[in-house]
Amino acid sequence: MPSRENILQTLKIALEPVAWVHAMWEAGAAAFDRIDDWSDIDIYVVCDDDKQEAVFLIVEEALNNKFGIDLKYAIPLPPGNFYLQRFYLLEGVSAFELVDLAVFKLSSPEKFLEPEIHGIVKFLFNKNNIVNIPEADGLKINRALKEKIKEIAQRIEIFKVMVNKEIYRGNFIEAFDYYKMFTLTPLVDLLRIKYTPFHYNFRTRYIHYELPPEIVSRLASFYYLQDLDELDAKNKEANMWMEDLISELKKEY
């Protein structure tokens, strides 16, 4: 079976000689030194602004010739977006080694490169060091966190009855869905702000690696529910935890 390195080298060989392709790097798990047998392959490419679609043509030809593309999916993004993204399942390659390719315009000010947020990316090439690694804007993030805390507090207050009304109706499925949406999601967001502020919008991504083990263990307990009574109890407990977190975070931000 082709290896991760086979796939990366195939793309590097196809793209590096192209004059209007300026850089290529591996992100995701590689940037955090967390590659395992289940890691997909996150590839970012920078090209001239009018060549994004041409990059995909080169990539798809190279992958087809070397491995064969079993399935392709393009993320729907608005016209003129600063990057385009497609996913590829390759023939004879583990589905876990899904190729996640994002192609950025050279002019884009945002390329998801700040180490504090995106880890230390692994360049396969960076011609003339045209792509620079920026520092995260701490002031901008602090402002975003302050607004996020305010928004979460408002959403909790407005929508917390959504869980309760379905509990009172005896509707477990509806109650559980609202519980995920209006209780677990803001709880995770608040814990992210407290423990990993640079990843405040990462939801559950990397959460087992980045939150203290005792917090992960406590949080996990809110995902194990047997019936409406347990859902009701966990919902109340989670809301009390969120109240404490909001009070604490408002003092900090």
C-alpha positions, 0 to 999 in steps of 0.5 A, spaced: 500 500 500 502 506 498 505 510 504 504 517 506 510 519 503 509 516 497 503 521 496 507 527 499 512 526 494 508 525 488 504 532 489 511 535 490 514 532 484 508 535 480 507 542 483 514 544 485 517 545 478 511 550 476 513 557 476 506 560 479 506 555 484 510 558 490 509 554 496 507 547 499 506 545 506 503 539 510 499 542 516 494 538 521 497 533 525 504 533 522 504 541 524 503 538 531 507 532 531 501 527 532 501 523 526 498 516 527 495 511 523 489 514 522 491 521 520 489 524 514 494 528 509 493 536 510 496 539 504 496 547 503 499 550 496 500 557 495 499 559 487 498 565 483 491 568 484 488 566 478 491 559 478 487 555 483 483 551 479 489 549 475 493 547 481 487 542 482 488 540 475 495 538 476 494 535 482 488 530 480 492 528 474 498 526 478 494 522 483 490 519 478 496 517 474 500 514 480 494 511 484 487 513 481 482 517 485 476 513 487 472 519 490 473 527 490 469 532 494 469 539 493 467 544 499 462 549 497 465 556 498 463 563 496 466 565 489 472 569 490 474 566 497 481 566 498 482 559 498 479 553 495 479 546 498 478 539 495 478 532 498 481 525 495 480 518 496 485 514 493 485 507 490 489 502 494 490 507 499 487 507 506 481 511 507 484 514 513 490 517 509 484 522 505 488 527 502 485 534 504 488 539 499 487 547 500 489 552 495 491 559 497 491 565 493 498 568 493 495 575 495 491 572 501 493 575 508 490 569 511 494 562 510 493 559 517 500 559 519 500 562 526 504 557 530 500 558 536 494 556 532 496 552 527 502 548 529 509 548 526 507 546 519 512 542 514 514 545 508 515 541 502 518 547 498 517 555 499 520 558 493 525 564 495 521 564 502 515 567 499 511 565 504 512 568 511 510 565 518 506 570 522 505 571 529 498 570 532 495 577 533 494 577 541 490 583 541 485 581 536 484 574 539 483 577 546 477 582 543 474 575 539 474 572 546 471 577 549 465 577 544 465 570 544 464 569 552 458 575 551 455 571 545 455 564 549 452 567 555 447 570 551 445 564 547 445 560 554 440 564 557 435 565 551 436 557 549 436 553 555 429 552 555 429 548 549 432 542 552 428 543 558 421 543 554 423 537 550 425 533 557 418 535 560 415 533 553 418 526 554 422 527 548 429 524 549 431 524 541 429 532 541 432 533 548 438 530 546 439 534 540 438 540 543 442 538 549 448 537 544 447 544 541 445 549 547 449 545 552 455 541 550 457 546 545 457 552 549 460 548 555 466 546 550 467 553 547 468 556 554 473 550 556 477 552 550 477 559 552 479 557 559 485 552 557 486 553 550 485 560 548 488 560 541 484 554 539 477 557 542 474 556 536 476 549 535 470 545 538 472 538 540 478 538 535 484 536 539 481 536 545 484 530 548 491 532 547 490 540 549 485 540 555 487 537 562 486 530 563 481 531 569 477 536 565 477 531 559 474 526 564 469 531 567 467 533 560 466 526 557 461 524 563 456 529 560 456 525 553 454 518 557 446 518 558 442 513 559 435 516 559 431 523 560 432 523 568 440 522 567 440 527 561 436 532 565 441 531 571 447 532 566 444 538 563 443 542 570 450 540 572 453 543 565 449 549 566 452 550 573 459 549 570 458 554 565 455 559 570 462 558 573 466 559 567 462 565 564 463 568 571 471 567 571 472 568 564 469 575 564 473 577 570 479 575 565 477 578 559 
